[in-house]
């Protein structure tokens, strides 16, 4: 005989805690890999994981976070994803602001803990980490490849639209033969490998804010672009998904 007692859905507080934890994990792992492990022990990269390792770190982290926290909150960990899902009619608009706040809090805490760890490293490591931009996103002089604002705008908009479209498709009614966290993580890995030279790869306003707020005014002054264009891409993906559902 089985227990047929229905399980109550997670409360908003529980879901927000899951979003905070998941975004913390994402930023802590990604930025930790980008600022330390990617060039360990030095710029000669003898043991470092490089750009491929950084991209894989994010992809694997998203797989883990979506598997661990997705059943509770949906596993957004990204304000652009939350907005895109709401536009597509797959998430309640009333919960958008609380989710976004939780994501910003989690991401900023993740970056802050990394700086605490960096402060316990070799003399000058914390200062050099911040002086190099703390893996923040940027355009122009702050782009790894010197990409213009227009180039960054196109890249971030298109990549986020693709990312949110993949999420909407693999979590939709038709589903996917491959577990959604695997597909989503793999997609993010590929997009990161494409965008790191362009903008240091954002696709996530919370991730961008978390590092820029510590890196300094020059980086924070460019954060607006990594709020506007990922959200724009997510909105476009949501609109297309909604129109397809009505067709």
Secondary structure, DSSP 8 states (H G I E B T S, - for coil): -----------HHHHHHHHHHHHHHHHHHHHHHHHTGGG-SSTT-SS--HHHHHHHHHHHHHHHHHHHHHHHH----SHHHHHHHHHTTSS-GGGHHHHHHHHHHHHHHHHHHHHHHHTTSSTTHHHHHHHTTTT---SGGGSTT---HHHHHHHHHHHHHHHHHHHHHHTSSS--SS-HHHHHHHHHHHHHHHHHHHHS--S-HHHHHHHHHHH-HHHHTTTTHHHHHHHHHHHHHHHHHHHHHH-
